[in-house]
Amino acid sequence: MRQFFGMSQSGNLQEAVRGLEKPQLIMLLSNSDQFEAHVKKLEDLYPGVPSIGCIGMCYDTRVVEKGVGVIAFCDGVSAVANVLEEVSVMPVKYIERLEKNVREIESSYEDTVCIDFCSGNDACVLTTIYSVLRRKNISLVGGTGDAGKVSANGKIYQDAVAYALVKNRGGRVKTYKENIYHQMGNYRFIASKTDKANYIMGKLNGMPARQVYQDILHISEKEIQTQTFKNPFGKINGDDTCIISIKEVSGSALTCFRQVNDSDVLIMLELGDYKEIVRETIRTIKSEFPRVSAVFSVNCLFRYLLFNQNHYMEEYLQEMSALNSHAGLIGYGEHYNNRFVNQSMTCVVFE
């Protein structure tokens, strides 16, 4: 298969799709002002081609912050795109669509992946989608877009998740998740006074969460929002750690980008040698895929801000491009199979 990436920093869709012929799946990454117009224009240019889209930044070897990017798969894939609606209430109501699509493209775990763009309520959405995908052990990679909107096949939806099932007819697919954090000290916290609906964490070990975070790291209240780039919380999930980013201070509590429940056991994380971790990810992919056709990834907005702060983003994209064609989305949360994670990179590699 072959991956196409086109972009326009000014938001000119015609410029972004220049050279794109006979796509078999299109992913649109647009800006909030032009999203509706871009969705309509894309469908006019490529009628009937499966497509999904969201509002967000994208990249190949450069980042597109406010314009438009188009990622397309060509030459050797089968794809179907669709949407589950009412994700804040009952996405399972539309599950038959996904079940039908899985059958349609004769999905299998070796050569099929699900890519999704979500408008919110990610944890519930992933549980719903993965209830179908796990029957065939199909992996999922995706992320959250901005402004609560997604698109599928030329239509815009709110409170929805757009997804594409992609079957690589030229080889295998495999998904990866990269974590650049590790446990800090022996801190262990029991969460309480949580508000699941608003992702609020009130207390840790019976003490106000904000004060606990400040006391450990010796920082002021105004530093908390940027300190999370270096020190997010983590939740142990089997042999994996789910990263929990801090969104903002809410009085004596902390509002997070991911749901925290009463009695959840949390740890403190700290930033590792992210450059070496990236190099190790690339080495692993190369060892498992001697022939890489394409890599589609989702990088967290906080990773992007951290890498920019440290003047590493351009170097990072150059290093990833050595795998072959690499492009992706900067998301507000990352999806990996049935897990909603923060401050991570998830990707799918096509043989």
N, C-alpha and C positions, 0 to 999 in steps of 0.2 A: 504494500500500500504506500501511498504518498500523502504527506501532509503539506497543505498550503497555508501560508500566513501572509495576509496583506493588511496594510494599515494606512490611516491618514490622521495626522496630528490635528488637522483642521476639521475633521468630521465629514470628509467627502467620501461617501460610500462607493461612488463610482471609481474613485482612485484606489480604494482599499481592495476592490475585487478585480482590479486589472490583472489579466492573465489567468483568472480562474475559469477553467473549462471542465464541464462534465463532473461537477462535485457529486459525491454520494451522501455526504452529510455536511451541513454548514453550522458553525457556531458563531453567533454574533455577540460581540462585546462592545457596547455603545455607551454614550453619555446620557445623562438624565434629560437634557434639553432636546436631543434628537432621536431618542430611542424609538418612539412611535413611528416617526417618518422613516427611520432606517429599517424597521421591521417590515413595513409596507413595501418599501423600495426593493428590499432583498427578495421578497416573494415575487414581485413583478419581474425581477431579473432572472430568477431561478425558480419558476413555478413548479410546484410538486416535489421539489427536492426536500427531504427531511431536514428540519432546522430547529435549533433551540437558541435562545439568547437571553442576555441579562444586561443590567447596567453595572459596569465595572471597568477597571483598568486591565490592560492586557500587555503581552510582551512576546517577543522572540529574542533577539539580541538587544533590543531597545524596549523601553516601556512607553506605552501610549496611555497618557493620564486622562485627557479630556476629549480625545477624538473618537475614532472608531477602529476596531480591529475585526478581522474575519479569519477564522481558522476553519479549514475544510479538509475532509478526508476524501481522497480520490483513488482510483486505480486499484481495486481489489478489496473493497469492503462492502458489506451489506449493512444497512442501517434503517432504523425506524425511530421516529420521534413522536412524543405524546406528552400529556400533562395529567397530573393528579390535582384536582381542585379542592377548595375548602380545607387547606392544610392546617389551619388554626383550629378547626372544629373536628373534621372527620375525613382525613384523606383516604382511609380504607374504603370509603363509599365508592371510590373510583378504581379499586384495585383490579377489577376485571380487565381494564384497558391494558395494564402492565402484563397480566397473565396471558392475554391474547398476543401481545407484541413478542413476548418471550417465545411463544410457540411459532409465530410467524417467521422469525429469522433463524429458527432451529438453533437456539442458543446452546452453547456448551462452555464449561469452565475453562477450557484450554484456549479458546479463541474469541471469547465474547466478553465485553465489558459494558457496564452501564455508566454513563456520564450524566450528572444532573446539575441543574441550576435552580436554587431554591429561593423563595421570598421570605422564609422565616419558619419558626417552629420546627427547626431542623431535626431535633432528636426524635420527635414523633414521626416525622416524614421518613427518616431513615429506618426506623423500626418497621414501618409499614412496607416500604419498598423491599427491604431485605427479607421480609417474610416470604416474598416470592422468589427473589434471587437465590436465596440459600438452598432452595430445593434442587438447583442445578449448580450450586457452588460458584455462581457468577459474581465477580468482584464489582465494586462501585467506587468511583472517584467523582468528586464534585465540590460545590461550594455555594455560598450565599452571595447573591447579588445585592445591589443597592436599591433603595426607593420602593421596595415591596412589589416589584414587577418582574415578570419573566415573559418569554415568548416561546411559542411552539408552532411550527408550520405556518408562519405568517400571521398569527393571532397573538394579542397581548392578554396576559392574565394577571390578576392580583390574587394574593393569598393562594399561591399555587407552587408546584414544583414541575419544571420542565425536564424531561429526561430523554436520552437517546440510548438505544441499545445498538452497539457496534460490533459486528462480527468481522474479524480479520481473516480474509480468505487466503492470505499468503503466509500464515504462520501463527505463532502464539501471541497472547497478550498476558501481561502481568502487572499488578499494581504494587506500589511502594508507598511507605509513609516515612518521612524524615523528621526526627525530633532533635533539636539542637540544645536541649536542656537536660540536666541531670539533678538528682536530689542534692539539696543543700543541708548539711548537718544531719541531725537526727530529729528534726522537728516533725511532730505528728499532731494533727488537729482533728477534733470532732466538731463538725458544723452543727449549729443550732440557730433558732430564730430565723429560719430561711423563708423566703417568699419565692416559691417555685415559678409562679407566673411571671414575676418581674426579675428573676435571676439575682435576687438579693441574698447575701450572706450576712446575717446579723451578728452572730457570735462564733468564736473559735475557742474551744475549751472553756466555755462559759464567760469569756471576756469579749468586749467589743472588737469586732473583726478589724476595723480600721486601726485601732490602737495596737493590736497584736502585730499587724504588718509593719507599722511605723517603728515599734520598739525593737523588733528583730533587725530591721535594716537601717535603723538610725536615720530616718528621713523625715522631712516635713510633710504635712498633708498635701500640699500642692505638688509634691514630687511623685505622688503615688501613681498617677496615670502614666507617666513615662517610665517609672521604675519597673512596671510590669513587663516591659520589653526584656529586662534582665532577670526579673524574679517573679514569674507567674506562680500560681499554685498548681499542684498536680493531684490527680485522683488515680489511685492504683486500680487498674482494670486487668486482673489476671497477671500476665507477665508484661503488660504494657502500662504506660503512664499516659493518662488523658490530661492535657494541658488546659488550665482554666485561667483565662486572661481577666484582668480587672478592667472594667469599663470606666467606672467613676466612683467617687465617694458619695455616699448617701447618709448624711449625718454621722452616726457612729458605725454604720454598716458599709459594706462594699457591694456595689452592683457589678456583676460579672457578665461576660459574653456567653456563658454557658450555665445551664441550670445546676444548682447545688441543692441537695436535699438535706433535711435534718438527719443526723447520724452518719452522714458521709465522712469517711476518713480521708483527710487531705495531707499533703506534704508540701514543703517549700522547695521550689526549683531554682536553679541558677544557670546562667548561660554558660555553655561549654565552648570548646574550640570549634566554632561553627565552620570555619574554612576547612579544617581537617575532616569534619563530619560530612560536609558536602563532597569533598574528594572521595571519601569512603563510599558514599552513596553511588557516585559515578563509577567507581571501581567495581562495586557489586553488580550494578546493571551491566557493565561491559563483560563481566565474567559469566553472567547468566544469559546474556543476549549478544553473542559475537556479531550478529547482524541486526542492527536496529534500524527500522524504517522511520519511526517517529516517536516522540515523547510529548504527551500532553500533561501539563501539571497545573495545580492550583496552589499558589503561595498566599499565605495569610498577609493581610494588610500590615499587621504589626511586624512581620518579618521584613516586609518591604521598607517600612520606616526604620527599623533597626539597621538593615543593610545600607540604606541611604545615609543614615547618621554616621556610619563607619566607612563610608565611601567604598562600599563593596558590591553594590547592586550590579554595576556594569560588569565587573569581574565575574560575579556569580553567573550572569547570563552567558557570558563568553565561555565559561567552563562547562556549563550545561549544554551549550551548542555543540560541543565536541562529541556528544552522543549521537549526533545527526540532527535532524529537524526537531527543534524544541520550541514549544509555544504554550501559552497558558493564560490563566486568569488570576488576578489579585483579588482574593475573596475576603468576605467578612466572617468566615468560618469555613473549615475544611471538612469534607466528608471522606470517610474511608470505610468501605463496607457498611456496617451498621453503626459506625461511630462518628459522632460530631465532635471535632477537635478544634483547638485554637492554636495559634502561633506555630503552625506546622506547615509542611509541604507534603502534598499527596500527588501521585502521578500514575499514569498508565503508560507502559512501554509496549510498542507494537514491533513484532519481529518483521 
